[in-house]
Amino acid sequence: MSETLIEDAKSHGPRNKYITPEELAQFVKEMGCTHKSNGKKWGWIFPPLAEARSTWLARAGNTWEWLADIEDWGEKPG
């Protein structure tokens, strides 16, 4: 859900403390996410993990190391 995502982003680090919902929306759109409603609340749909990582690498550079070796959203590290 959108309100959960903004609160998580703000609590993730001091740099995000003052991020606005509009700024976060612009960022996740640039990362390939789509904004959808279930008729009651709005949320974000993320692309497949491999696609999201590829988009992130193009933005942040190819020197990024992932914290866990997982192949898809929701998997737990082995």
mmCIF file of the N, C-alpha and C atoms, coordinates in Angstrom:
data_MODEL
# 
_entry.id   MODEL 
# 
loop_
_atom_site.group_PDB 
_atom_site.id 
_atom_site.type_symbol 
_atom_site.label_atom_id 
_atom_site.label_alt_id 
_atom_site.label_comp_id 
_atom_site.label_asym_id 
_atom_site.label_entity_id 
_atom_site.label_seq_id 
_atom_site.pdbx_PDB_ins_code 
_atom_site.Cartn_x 
_atom_site.Cartn_y 
_atom_site.Cartn_z 
_atom_site.occupancy 
_atom_site.B_iso_or_equiv 
_atom_site.pdbx_formal_charge 
_atom_site.auth_seq_id 
_atom_site.auth_comp_id 
_atom_site.auth_asym_id 
_atom_site.auth_atom_id 
_atom_site.pdbx_PDB_model_num 
ATOM 1   N N  . MET A 1 1  ? 0.828   -1.176  0.000   1.00 0.00 ? 1  MET A N  1 
ATOM 2   C CA . MET A 1 1  ? 0.000   0.000   0.000   1.00 0.00 ? 1  MET A CA 1 
ATOM 3   C C  . MET A 1 1  ? 0.877   1.246   0.000   1.00 0.00 ? 1  MET A C  1 
ATOM 4   N N  . SER A 1 2  ? 0.394   2.274   -0.623  1.00 0.00 ? 2  SER A N  1 
ATOM 5   C CA . SER A 1 2  ? 1.177   3.496   -0.768  1.00 0.00 ? 2  SER A CA 1 
ATOM 6   C C  . SER A 1 2  ? 1.580   4.121   0.554   1.00 0.00 ? 2  SER A C  1 
ATOM 7   N N  . GLU A 1 3  ? 0.648   4.194   1.516   1.00 0.00 ? 3  GLU A N  1 
ATOM 8   C CA . GLU A 1 3  ? 0.988   4.837   2.791   1.00 0.00 ? 3  GLU A CA 1 
ATOM 9   C C  . GLU A 1 3  ? 2.020   4.027   3.557   1.00 0.00 ? 3  GLU A C  1 
ATOM 10  N N  . THR A 1 4  ? 2.006   2.722   3.432   1.00 0.00 ? 4  THR A N  1 
ATOM 11  C CA . THR A 1 4  ? 3.002   1.880   4.090   1.00 0.00 ? 4  THR A CA 1 
ATOM 12  C C  . THR A 1 4  ? 4.371   2.082   3.451   1.00 0.00 ? 4  THR A C  1 
ATOM 13  N N  . LEU A 1 5  ? 4.401   2.200   2.138   1.00 0.00 ? 5  LEU A N  1 
ATOM 14  C CA . LEU A 1 5  ? 5.675   2.366   1.436   1.00 0.00 ? 5  LEU A CA 1 
ATOM 15  C C  . LEU A 1 5  ? 6.346   3.678   1.828   1.00 0.00 ? 5  LEU A C  1 
ATOM 16  N N  . ILE A 1 6  ? 5.591   4.768   1.914   1.00 0.00 ? 6  ILE A N  1 
ATOM 17  C CA . ILE A 1 6  ? 6.191   6.056   2.281   1.00 0.00 ? 6  ILE A CA 1 
ATOM 18  C C  . ILE A 1 6  ? 6.715   6.008   3.713   1.00 0.00 ? 6  ILE A C  1 
ATOM 19  N N  . GLU A 1 7  ? 5.986   5.386   4.615   1.00 0.00 ? 7  GLU A N  1 
ATOM 20  C CA . GLU A 1 7  ? 6.451   5.288   6.006   1.00 0.00 ? 7  GLU A CA 1 
ATOM 21  C C  . GLU A 1 7  ? 7.703   4.420   6.101   1.00 0.00 ? 7  GLU A C  1 
ATOM 22  N N  . ASP A 1 8  ? 7.742   3.322   5.341   1.00 0.00 ? 8  ASP A N  1 
ATOM 23  C CA . ASP A 1 8  ? 8.940   2.472   5.328   1.00 0.00 ? 8  ASP A CA 1 
ATOM 24  C C  . ASP A 1 8  ? 10.138  3.230   4.764   1.00 0.00 ? 8  ASP A C  1 
ATOM 25  N N  . ALA A 1 9  ? 9.919   3.986   3.693   1.00 0.00 ? 9  ALA A N  1 
ATOM 26  C CA . ALA A 1 9  ? 11.015  4.759   3.090   1.00 0.00 ? 9  ALA A CA 1 
ATOM 27  C C  . ALA A 1 9  ? 11.556  5.781   4.081   1.00 0.00 ? 9  ALA A C  1 
ATOM 28  N N  . LYS A 1 10 ? 10.675  6.468   4.788   1.00 0.00 ? 10 LYS A N  1 
ATOM 29  C CA . LYS A 1 10 ? 11.104  7.483   5.755   1.00 0.00 ? 10 LYS A CA 1 
ATOM 30  C C  . LYS A 1 10 ? 11.884  6.868   6.907   1.00 0.00 ? 10 LYS A C  1 
ATOM 31  N N  . SER A 1 11 ? 11.519  5.679   7.337   1.00 0.00 ? 11 SER A N  1 
ATOM 32  C CA . SER A 1 11 ? 12.199  5.059   8.474   1.00 0.00 ? 11 SER A CA 1 
ATOM 33  C C  . SER A 1 11 ? 13.478  4.336   8.061   1.00 0.00 ? 11 SER A C  1 
ATOM 34  N N  . HIS A 1 12 ? 13.704  4.177   6.762   1.00 0.00 ? 12 HIS A N  1 
ATOM 35  C CA . HIS A 1 12 ? 14.859  3.424   6.278   1.00 0.00 ? 12 HIS A CA 1 
ATOM 36  C C  . HIS A 1 12 ? 16.188  4.134   6.532   1.00 0.00 ? 12 HIS A C  1 
ATOM 37  N N  . GLY A 1 13 ? 16.171  5.448   6.488   1.00 0.00 ? 13 GLY A N  1 
ATOM 38  C CA . GLY A 1 13 ? 17.413  6.172   6.719   1.00 0.00 ? 13 GLY A CA 1 
ATOM 39  C C  . GLY A 1 13 ? 17.170  7.669   6.818   1.00 0.00 ? 13 GLY A C  1 
ATOM 40  N N  . PRO A 1 14 ? 18.117  8.387   7.412   1.00 0.00 ? 14 PRO A N  1 
ATOM 41  C CA . PRO A 1 14 ? 17.931  9.820   7.620   1.00 0.00 ? 14 PRO A CA 1 
ATOM 42  C C  . PRO A 1 14 ? 17.763  10.614  6.319   1.00 0.00 ? 14 PRO A C  1 
ATOM 43  N N  . ARG A 1 15 ? 18.330  10.141  5.255   1.00 0.00 ? 15 ARG A N  1 
ATOM 44  C CA . ARG A 1 15 ? 18.222  10.841  3.972   1.00 0.00 ? 15 ARG A CA 1 
ATOM 45  C C  . ARG A 1 15 ? 16.765  10.887  3.487   1.00 0.00 ? 15 ARG A C  1 
ATOM 46  N N  . ASN A 1 16 ? 15.980  9.900   3.853   1.00 0.00 ? 16 ASN A N  1 
ATOM 47  C CA . ASN A 1 16 ? 14.587  9.807   3.392   1.00 0.00 ? 16 ASN A CA 1 
ATOM 48  C C  . ASN A 1 16 ? 13.584  10.453  4.350   1.00 0.00 ? 16 ASN A C  1 
ATOM 49  N N  . LYS A 1 17 ? 14.043  10.982  5.452   1.00 0.00 ? 17 LYS A N  1 
ATOM 50  C CA . LYS A 1 17 ? 13.139  11.463  6.504   1.00 0.00 ? 17 LYS A CA 1 
ATOM 51  C C  . LYS A 1 17 ? 12.097  12.456  5.989   1.00 0.00 ? 17 LYS A C  1 
ATOM 52  N N  . TYR A 1 18 ? 12.462  13.301  5.048   1.00 0.00 ? 18 TYR A N  1 
ATOM 53  C CA . TYR A 1 18 ? 11.559  14.355  4.576   1.00 0.00 ? 18 TYR A CA 1 
ATOM 54  C C  . TYR A 1 18 ? 11.019  14.117  3.167   1.00 0.00 ? 18 TYR A C  1 
ATOM 55  N N  . ILE A 1 19 ? 11.136  12.890  2.678   1.00 0.00 ? 19 ILE A N  1 
ATOM 56  C CA . ILE A 1 19 ? 10.629  12.581  1.341   1.00 0.00 ? 19 ILE A CA 1 
ATOM 57  C C  . ILE A 1 19 ? 9.108   12.751  1.313   1.00 0.00 ? 19 ILE A C  1 
ATOM 58  N N  . THR A 1 20 ? 8.614   13.318  0.235   1.00 0.00 ? 20 THR A N  1 
ATOM 59  C CA . THR A 1 20 ? 7.169   13.502  0.096   1.00 0.00 ? 20 THR A CA 1 
ATOM 60  C C  . THR A 1 20 ? 6.579   12.335  -0.679  1.00 0.00 ? 20 THR A C  1 
ATOM 61  N N  . PRO A 1 21 ? 5.279   12.106  -0.546  1.00 0.00 ? 21 PRO A N  1 
ATOM 62  C CA . PRO A 1 21 ? 4.649   11.046  -1.343  1.00 0.00 ? 21 PRO A CA 1 
ATOM 63  C C  . PRO A 1 21 ? 4.857   11.250  -2.849  1.00 0.00 ? 21 PRO A C  1 
ATOM 64  N N  . GLU A 1 22 ? 4.863   12.500  -3.291  1.00 0.00 ? 22 GLU A N  1 
ATOM 65  C CA . GLU A 1 22 ? 5.063   12.783  -4.719  1.00 0.00 ? 22 GLU A CA 1 
ATOM 66  C C  . GLU A 1 22 ? 6.481   12.426  -5.174  1.00 0.00 ? 22 GLU A C  1 
ATOM 67  N N  . GLU A 1 23 ? 7.467   12.723  -4.336  1.00 0.00 ? 23 GLU A N  1 
ATOM 68  C CA . GLU A 1 23 ? 8.855   12.380  -4.671  1.00 0.00 ? 23 GLU A CA 1 
ATOM 69  C C  . GLU A 1 23 ? 9.046   10.864  -4.727  1.00 0.00 ? 23 GLU A C  1 
ATOM 70  N N  . LEU A 1 24 ? 8.470   10.165  -3.762  1.00 0.00 ? 24 LEU A N  1 
ATOM 71  C CA . LEU A 1 24 ? 8.571   8.702   -3.766  1.00 0.00 ? 24 LEU A CA 1 
ATOM 72  C C  . LEU A 1 24 ? 7.858   8.122   -4.976  1.00 0.00 ? 24 LEU A C  1 
ATOM 73  N N  . ALA A 1 25 ? 6.688   8.668   -5.308  1.00 0.00 ? 25 ALA A N  1 
ATOM 74  C CA . ALA A 1 25 ? 5.942   8.188   -6.477  1.00 0.00 ? 25 ALA A CA 1 
ATOM 75  C C  . ALA A 1 25 ? 6.770   8.353   -7.745  1.00 0.00 ? 25 ALA A C  1 
ATOM 76  N N  . GLN A 1 26 ? 7.416   9.500   -7.903  1.00 0.00 ? 26 GLN A N  1 
ATOM 77  C CA . GLN A 1 26 ? 8.242   9.731   -9.094  1.00 0.00 ? 26 GLN A CA 1 
ATOM 78  C C  . GLN A 1 26 ? 9.386   8.720   -9.156  1.00 0.00 ? 26 GLN A C  1 
ATOM 79  N N  . PHE A 1 27 ? 10.021  8.471   -8.016  1.00 0.00 ? 27 PHE A N  1 
ATOM 80  C CA . PHE A 1 27 ? 11.132  7.526   -7.983  1.00 0.00 ? 27 PHE A CA 1 
ATOM 81  C C  . PHE A 1 27 ? 10.690  6.119   -8.355  1.00 0.00 ? 27 PHE A C  1 
ATOM 82  N N  . VAL A 1 28 ? 9.630   5.618   -7.720  1.00 0.00 ? 28 VAL A N  1 
ATOM 83  C CA . VAL A 1 28 ? 9.227   4.240   -8.009  1.00 0.00 ? 28 VAL A CA 1 
ATOM 84  C C  . VAL A 1 28 ? 8.695   4.096   -9.433  1.00 0.00 ? 28 VAL A C  1 
ATOM 85  N N  . LYS A 1 29 ? 8.097   5.155   -9.990  1.00 0.00 ? 29 LYS A N  1 
ATOM 86  C CA . LYS A 1 29 ? 7.696   5.106   -11.404 1.00 0.00 ? 29 LYS A CA 1 
ATOM 87  C C  . LYS A 1 29 ? 8.925   4.963   -12.294 1.00 0.00 ? 29 LYS A C  1 
ATOM 88  N N  . GLU A 1 30 ? 9.982   5.731   -11.976 1.00 0.00 ? 30 GLU A N  1 
ATOM 89  C CA . GLU A 1 30 ? 11.230  5.637   -12.743 1.00 0.00 ? 30 GLU A CA 1 
ATOM 90  C C  . GLU A 1 30 ? 11.855  4.252   -12.618 1.00 0.00 ? 30 GLU A C  1 
ATOM 91  N N  . MET A 1 31 ? 11.573  3.570   -11.527 1.00 0.00 ? 31 MET A N  1 
ATOM 92  C CA . MET A 1 31 ? 12.117  2.231   -11.308 1.00 0.00 ? 31 MET A CA 1 
ATOM 93  C C  . MET A 1 31 ? 11.239  1.141   -11.928 1.00 0.00 ? 31 MET A C  1 
ATOM 94  N N  . GLY A 1 32 ? 10.161  1.536   -12.605 1.00 0.00 ? 32 GLY A N  1 
ATOM 95  C CA . GLY A 1 32 ? 9.342   0.566   -13.327 1.00 0.00 ? 32 GLY A CA 1 
ATOM 96  C C  . GLY A 1 32 ? 8.090   0.102   -12.608 1.00 0.00 ? 32 GLY A C  1 
ATOM 97  N N  . CYS A 1 33 ? 7.764   0.715   -11.475 1.00 0.00 ? 33 CYS A N  1 
ATOM 98  C CA . CYS A 1 33 ? 6.563   0.331   -10.725 1.00 0.00 ? 33 CYS A CA 1 
ATOM 99  C C  . CYS A 1 33 ? 5.326   1.027   -11.304 1.00 0.00 ? 33 CYS A C  1 
ATOM 100 N N  . THR A 1 34 ? 4.168   0.417   -11.087 1.00 0.00 ? 34 THR A N  1 
ATOM 101 C CA . THR A 1 34 ? 2.913   1.024   -11.533 1.00 0.00 ? 34 THR A CA 1 
ATOM 102 C C  . THR A 1 34 ? 2.002   1.221   -10.328 1.00 0.00 ? 34 THR A C  1 
ATOM 103 N N  . HIS A 1 35 ? 1.267   2.318   -10.353 1.00 0.00 ? 35 HIS A N  1 
ATOM 104 C CA . HIS A 1 35 ? 0.358   2.682   -9.259  1.00 0.00 ? 35 HIS A CA 1 
ATOM 105 C C  . HIS A 1 35 ? -1.019  2.121   -9.589  1.00 0.00 ? 35 HIS A C  1 
ATOM 106 N N  . LYS A 1 36 ? -1.563  1.317   -8.704  1.00 0.00 ? 36 LYS A N  1 
ATOM 107 C CA . LYS A 1 36 ? -2.855  0.659   -8.939  1.00 0.00 ? 36 LYS A CA 1 
ATOM 108 C C  . LYS A 1 36 ? -3.745  0.777   -7.705  1.00 0.00 ? 36 LYS A C  1 
ATOM 109 N N  . SER A 1 37 ? -5.039  0.699   -7.934  1.00 0.00 ? 37 SER A N  1 
ATOM 110 C CA . SER A 1 37 ? -6.011  0.721   -6.856  1.00 0.00 ? 37 SER A CA 1 
ATOM 111 C C  . SER A 1 37 ? -6.797  -0.578  -6.859  1.00 0.00 ? 37 SER A C  1 
ATOM 112 N N  . ASN A 1 38 ? -7.150  -1.050  -5.658  1.00 0.00 ? 38 ASN A N  1 
ATOM 113 C CA . ASN A 1 38 ? -8.014  -2.223  -5.563  1.00 0.00 ? 38 ASN A CA 1 
ATOM 114 C C  . ASN A 1 38 ? -9.465  -1.795  -5.347  1.00 0.00 ? 38 ASN A C  1 
ATOM 115 N N  . GLY A 1 39 ? -9.727  -0.500  -5.518  1.00 0.00 ? 39 GLY A N  1 
ATOM 116 C CA . GLY A 1 39 ? -11.055 0.046   -5.310  1.00 0.00 ? 39 GLY A CA 1 
ATOM 117 C C  . GLY A 1 39 ? -11.226 0.678   -3.945  1.00 0.00 ? 39 GLY A C  1 
ATOM 118 N N  . LYS A 1 40 ? -10.322 0.367   -3.032  1.00 0.00 ? 40 LYS A N  1 
ATOM 119 C CA . LYS A 1 40 ? -10.384 0.928   -1.681  1.00 0.00 ? 40 LYS A CA 1 
ATOM 120 C C  . LYS A 1 40 ? -9.116  1.692   -1.329  1.00 0.00 ? 40 LYS A C  1 
ATOM 121 N N  . LYS A 1 41 ? -7.973  1.129   -1.712  1.00 0.00 ? 41 LYS A N  1 
ATOM 122 C CA . LYS A 1 41 ? -6.680  1.743   -1.397  1.00 0.00 ? 41 LYS A CA 1 
ATOM 123 C C  . LYS A 1 41 ? -5.780  1.682   -2.620  1.00 0.00 ? 41 LYS A C  1 
ATOM 124 N N  . TRP A 1 42 ? -4.796  2.590   -2.610  1.00 0.00 ? 42 TRP A N  1 
ATOM 125 C CA . TRP A 1 42 ? -3.799  2.618   -3.670  1.00 0.00 ? 42 TRP A CA 1 
ATOM 126 C C  . TRP A 1 42 ? -2.529  1.921   -3.216  1.00 0.00 ? 42 TRP A C  1 
ATOM 127 N N  . GLY A 1 43 ? -1.845  1.285   -4.164  1.00 0.00 ? 43 GLY A N  1 
ATOM 128 C CA . GLY A 1 43 ? -0.586  0.625   -3.871  1.00 0.00 ? 43 GLY A CA 1 
ATOM 129 C C  . GLY A 1 43 ? 0.287   0.603   -5.105  1.00 0.00 ? 43 GLY A C  1 
ATOM 130 N N  . TRP A 1 44 ? 1.450   0.001   -4.961  1.00 0.00 ? 44 TRP A N  1 
ATOM 131 C CA . TRP A 1 44 ? 2.423   -0.082  -6.056  1.00 0.00 ? 44 TRP A CA 1 
ATOM 132 C C  . TRP A 1 44 ? 2.650   -1.536  -6.434  1.00 0.00 ? 44 TRP A C  1 
ATOM 133 N N  . ILE A 1 45 ? 2.745   -1.771  -7.730  1.00 0.00 ? 45 ILE A N  1 
ATOM 134 C CA . ILE A 1 45 ? 3.096   -3.089  -8.251  1.00 0.00 ? 45 ILE A CA 1 
ATOM 135 C C  . ILE A 1 45 ? 4.518   -2.980  -8.787  1.00 0.00 ? 45 ILE A C  1 
ATOM 136 N N  . PHE A 1 46 ? 5.381   -3.820  -8.246  1.00 0.00 ? 46 PHE A N  1 
ATOM 137 C CA . PHE A 1 46 ? 6.786   -3.805  -8.642  1.00 0.00 ? 46 PHE A CA 1 
ATOM 138 C C  . PHE A 1 46 ? 7.012   -4.788  -9.787  1.00 0.00 ? 46 PHE A C  1 
ATOM 139 N N  . PRO A 1 47 ? 7.958   -4.481  -10.673 1.00 0.00 ? 47 PRO A N  1 
ATOM 140 C CA . PRO A 1 47 ? 8.284   -5.424  -11.746 1.00 0.00 ? 47 PRO A CA 1 
ATOM 141 C C  . PRO A 1 47 ? 8.970   -6.657  -11.164 1.00 0.00 ? 47 PRO A C  1 
ATOM 142 N N  . PRO A 1 48 ? 9.153   -7.698  -11.967 1.00 0.00 ? 48 PRO A N  1 
ATOM 143 C CA . PRO A 1 48 ? 9.905   -8.865  -11.485 1.00 0.00 ? 48 PRO A CA 1 
ATOM 144 C C  . PRO A 1 48 ? 11.260  -8.428  -10.913 1.00 0.00 ? 48 PRO A C  1 
ATOM 145 N N  . LEU A 1 49 ? 11.747  -9.149  -9.926  1.00 0.00 ? 49 LEU A N  1 
ATOM 146 C CA . LEU A 1 49 ? 12.969  -8.763  -9.224  1.00 0.00 ? 49 LEU A CA 1 
ATOM 147 C C  . LEU A 1 49 ? 14.154  -8.578  -10.169 1.00 0.00 ? 49 LEU A C  1 
ATOM 148 N N  . ALA A 1 50 ? 14.327  -9.468  -11.123 1.00 0.00 ? 50 ALA A N  1 
ATOM 149 C CA . ALA A 1 50 ? 15.462  -9.343  -12.054 1.00 0.00 ? 50 ALA A CA 1 
ATOM 150 C C  . ALA A 1 50 ? 15.372  -8.037  -12.843 1.00 0.00 ? 50 ALA A C  1 
ATOM 151 N N  . GLU A 1 51 ? 14.178  -7.668  -13.256 1.00 0.00 ? 51 GLU A N  1 
ATOM 152 C CA . GLU A 1 51 ? 13.981  -6.416  -13.993 1.00 0.00 ? 51 GLU A CA 1 
ATOM 153 C C  . GLU A 1 51 ? 14.232  -5.209  -13.080 1.00 0.00 ? 51 GLU A C  1 
ATOM 154 N N  . ALA A 1 52 ? 13.740  -5.277  -11.839 1.00 0.00 ? 52 ALA A N  1 
ATOM 155 C CA . ALA A 1 52 ? 13.956  -4.182  -10.888 1.00 0.00 ? 52 ALA A CA 1 
ATOM 156 C C  . ALA A 1 52 ? 15.447  -4.000  -10.605 1.00 0.00 ? 52 ALA A C  1 
ATOM 157 N N  . ARG A 1 53 ? 16.155  -5.095  -10.451 1.00 0.00 ? 53 ARG A N  1 
ATOM 158 C CA . ARG A 1 53 ? 17.601  -5.010  -10.212 1.00 0.00 ? 53 ARG A CA 1 
ATOM 159 C C  . ARG A 1 53 ? 18.327  -4.428  -11.408 1.00 0.00 ? 53 ARG A C  1 
ATOM 160 N N  . SER A 1 54 ? 17.927  -4.812  -12.592 1.00 0.00 ? 54 SER A N  1 
ATOM 161 C CA . SER A 1 54 ? 18.543  -4.283  -13.803 1.00 0.00 ? 54 SER A CA 1 
ATOM 162 C C  . SER A 1 54 ? 18.331  -2.772  -13.913 1.00 0.00 ? 54 SER A C  1 
ATOM 163 N N  . THR A 1 55 ? 17.121  -2.329  -13.629 1.00 0.00 ? 55 THR A N  1 
ATOM 164 C CA . THR A 1 55 ? 16.822  -0.897  -13.660 1.00 0.00 ? 55 THR A CA 1 
ATOM 165 C C  . THR A 1 55 ? 17.647  -0.160  -12.612 1.00 0.00 ? 55 THR A C  1 
ATOM 166 N N  . TRP A 1 56 ? 17.750  -0.750  -11.416 1.00 0.00 ? 56 TRP A N  1 
ATOM 167 C CA . TRP A 1 56 ? 18.541  -0.126  -10.360 1.00 0.00 ? 56 TRP A CA 1 
ATOM 168 C C  . TRP A 1 56 ? 20.013  -0.024  -10.756 1.00 0.00 ? 56 TRP A C  1 
ATOM 169 N N  . LEU A 1 57 ? 20.563  -1.087  -11.336 1.00 0.00 ? 57 LEU A N  1 
ATOM 170 C CA . LEU A 1 57 ? 21.968  -1.072  -11.748 1.00 0.00 ? 57 LEU A CA 1 
ATOM 171 C C  . LEU A 1 57 ? 22.227  -0.001  -12.802 1.00 0.00 ? 57 LEU A C  1 
ATOM 172 N N  . ALA A 1 58 ? 21.278  0.180   -13.714 1.00 0.00 ? 58 ALA A N  1 
ATOM 173 C CA . ALA A 1 58 ? 21.425  1.223   -14.735 1.00 0.00 ? 58 ALA A CA 1 
ATOM 174 C C  . ALA A 1 58 ? 21.448  2.605   -14.082 1.00 0.00 ? 58 ALA A C  1 
ATOM 175 N N  . ARG A 1 59 ? 20.720  2.766   -13.002 1.00 0.00 ? 59 ARG A N  1 
ATOM 176 C CA . ARG A 1 59 ? 20.642  4.052   -12.306 1.00 0.00 ? 59 ARG A CA 1 
ATOM 177 C C  . ARG A 1 59 ? 21.816  4.256   -11.354 1.00 0.00 ? 59 ARG A C  1 
ATOM 178 N N  . ALA A 1 60 ? 22.161  3.230   -10.576 1.00 0.00 ? 60 ALA A N  1 
ATOM 179 C CA . ALA A 1 60 ? 23.154  3.367   -9.512  1.00 0.00 ? 60 ALA A CA 1 
ATOM 180 C C  . ALA A 1 60 ? 24.561  2.949   -9.932  1.00 0.00 ? 60 ALA A C  1 
ATOM 181 N N  . GLY A 1 61 ? 24.670  2.273   -11.041 1.00 0.00 ? 61 GLY A N  1 
ATOM 182 C CA . GLY A 1 61 ? 25.973  1.787   -11.473 1.00 0.00 ? 61 GLY A CA 1 
ATOM 183 C C  . GLY A 1 61 ? 26.094  0.286   -11.272 1.00 0.00 ? 61 GLY A C  1 
ATOM 184 N N  . ASN A 1 62 ? 26.954  -0.330  -12.028 1.00 0.00 ? 62 ASN A N  1 
ATOM 185 C CA . ASN A 1 62 ? 27.086  -1.788  -12.020 1.00 0.00 ? 62 ASN A CA 1 
ATOM 186 C C  . ASN A 1 62 ? 27.948  -2.327  -10.891 1.00 0.00 ? 62 ASN A C  1 
ATOM 187 N N  . THR A 1 63 ? 28.185  -1.540  -9.860  1.00 0.00 ? 63 THR A N  1 
ATOM 188 C CA . THR A 1 63 ? 29.025  -2.006  -8.760  1.00 0.00 ? 63 THR A CA 1 
ATOM 189 C C  . THR A 1 63 ? 28.202  -2.373  -7.536  1.00 0.00 ? 63 THR A C  1 
ATOM 190 N N  . TRP A 1 64 ? 26.904  -2.511  -7.690  1.00 0.00 ? 64 TRP A N  1 
ATOM 191 C CA . TRP A 1 64 ? 26.024  -2.786  -6.554  1.00 0.00 ? 64 TRP A CA 1 
ATOM 192 C C  . TRP A 1 64 ? 26.109  -4.253  -6.153  1.00 0.00 ? 64 TRP A C  1 
ATOM 193 N N  . GLU A 1 65 ? 26.195  -4.498  -4.842  1.00 0.00 ? 65 GLU A N  1 
ATOM 194 C CA . GLU A 1 65 ? 26.178  -5.860  -4.323  1.00 0.00 ? 65 GLU A CA 1 
ATOM 195 C C  . GLU A 1 65 ? 24.883  -6.070  -3.566  1.00 0.00 ? 65 GLU A C  1 
ATOM 196 N N  . TRP A 1 66 ? 24.127  -7.095  -3.932  1.00 0.00 ? 66 TRP A N  1 
ATOM 197 C CA . TRP A 1 66 ? 22.852  -7.374  -3.271  1.00 0.00 ? 66 TRP A CA 1 
ATOM 198 C C  . TRP A 1 66 ? 23.105  -8.051  -1.943  1.00 0.00 ? 66 TRP A C  1 
ATOM 199 N N  . LEU A 1 67 ? 22.233  -7.797  -0.965  1.00 0.00 ? 67 LEU A N  1 
ATOM 200 C CA . LEU A 1 67 ? 22.391  -8.358  0.370   1.00 0.00 ? 67 LEU A CA 1 
ATOM 201 C C  . LEU A 1 67 ? 22.109  -9.846  0.415   1.00 0.00 ? 67 LEU A C  1 
ATOM 202 N N  . ALA A 1 68 ? 21.239  -10.321 -0.453  1.00 0.00 ? 68 ALA A N  1 
ATOM 203 C CA . ALA A 1 68 ? 20.891  -11.738 -0.440  1.00 0.00 ? 68 ALA A CA 1 
ATOM 204 C C  . ALA A 1 68 ? 20.826  -12.250 -1.871  1.00 0.00 ? 68 ALA A C  1 
ATOM 205 N N  . ASP A 1 69 ? 21.169  -13.496 -2.046  1.00 0.00 ? 69 ASP A N  1 
ATOM 206 C CA . ASP A 1 69 ? 21.128  -14.110 -3.367  1.00 0.00 ? 69 ASP A CA 1 
ATOM 207 C C  . ASP A 1 69 ? 19.762  -14.771 -3.562  1.00 0.00 ? 69 ASP A C  1 
ATOM 208 N N  . ILE A 1 70 ? 18.776  -13.971 -3.948  1.00 0.00 ? 70 ILE A N  1 
ATOM 209 C CA . ILE A 1 70 ? 17.434  -14.486 -4.206  1.00 0.00 ? 70 ILE A CA 1 
ATOM 210 C C  . ILE A 1 70 ? 17.053  -14.177 -5.642  1.00 0.00 ? 70 ILE A C  1 
ATOM 211 N N  . GLU A 1 71 ? 16.122  -14.919 -6.181  1.00 0.00 ? 71 GLU A N  1 
ATOM 212 C CA . GLU A 1 71 ? 15.747  -14.789 -7.580  1.00 0.00 ? 71 GLU A CA 1 
ATOM 213 C C  . GLU A 1 71 ? 14.422  -14.070 -7.800  1.00 0.00 ? 71 GLU A C  1 
ATOM 214 N N  . ASP A 1 72 ? 13.563  -14.025 -6.761  1.00 0.00 ? 72 ASP A N  1 
ATOM 215 C CA . ASP A 1 72 ? 12.246  -13.422 -6.940  1.00 0.00 ? 72 ASP A CA 1 
ATOM 216 C C  . ASP A 1 72 ? 11.767  -12.816 -5.623  1.00 0.00 ? 72 ASP A C  1 
ATOM 217 N N  . TRP A 1 73 ? 10.832  -11.871 -5.730  1.00 0.00 ? 73 TRP A N  1 
ATOM 218 C CA . TRP A 1 73 ? 10.259  -11.239 -4.549  1.00 0.00 ? 73 TRP A CA 1 
ATOM 219 C C  . TRP A 1 73 ? 9.667   -12.302 -3.621  1.00 0.00 ? 73 TRP A C  1 
ATOM 220 N N  . GLY A 1 74 ? 9.801   -12.121 -2.337  1.00 0.00 ? 74 GLY A N  1 
ATOM 221 C CA . GLY A 1 74 ? 9.185   -13.016 -1.369  1.00 0.00 ? 74 GLY A CA 1 
ATOM 222 C C  . GLY A 1 74 ? 10.037  -14.217 -0.990  1.00 0.00 ? 74 GLY A C  1 
ATOM 223 N N  . GLU A 1 75 ? 11.099  -14.493 -1.743  1.00 0.00 ? 75 GLU A N  1 
ATOM 224 C CA . GLU A 1 75 ? 11.993  -15.600 -1.381  1.00 0.00 ? 75 GLU A CA 1 
ATOM 225 C C  . GLU A 1 75 ? 12.812  -15.214 -0.165  1.00 0.00 ? 75 GLU A C  1 
ATOM 226 N N  . LYS A 1 76 ? 13.157  -16.198 0.608   1.00 0.00 ? 76 LYS A N  1 
ATOM 227 C CA . LYS A 1 76 ? 14.031  -15.964 1.755   1.00 0.00 ? 76 LYS A CA 1 
ATOM 228 C C  . LYS A 1 76 ? 15.430  -16.427 1.391   1.00 0.00 ? 76 LYS A C  1 
ATOM 229 N N  . PRO A 1 77 ? 16.448  -15.699 1.872   1.00 0.00 ? 77 PRO A N  1 
ATOM 230 C CA . PRO A 1 77 ? 17.829  -16.110 1.577   1.00 0.00 ? 77 PRO A CA 1 
ATOM 231 C C  . PRO A 1 77 ? 18.108  -17.501 2.115   1.00 0.00 ? 77 PRO A C  1 
ATOM 232 N N  . GLY A 1 78 ? 18.919  -18.226 1.390   1.00 0.00 ? 78 GLY A N  1 
ATOM 233 C CA . GLY A 1 78 ? 19.246  -19.605 1.770   1.00 0.00 ? 78 GLY A CA 1 
ATOM 234 C C  . GLY A 1 78 ? 20.263  -19.757 2.812   1.00 0.00 ? 78 GLY A C  1 
# 
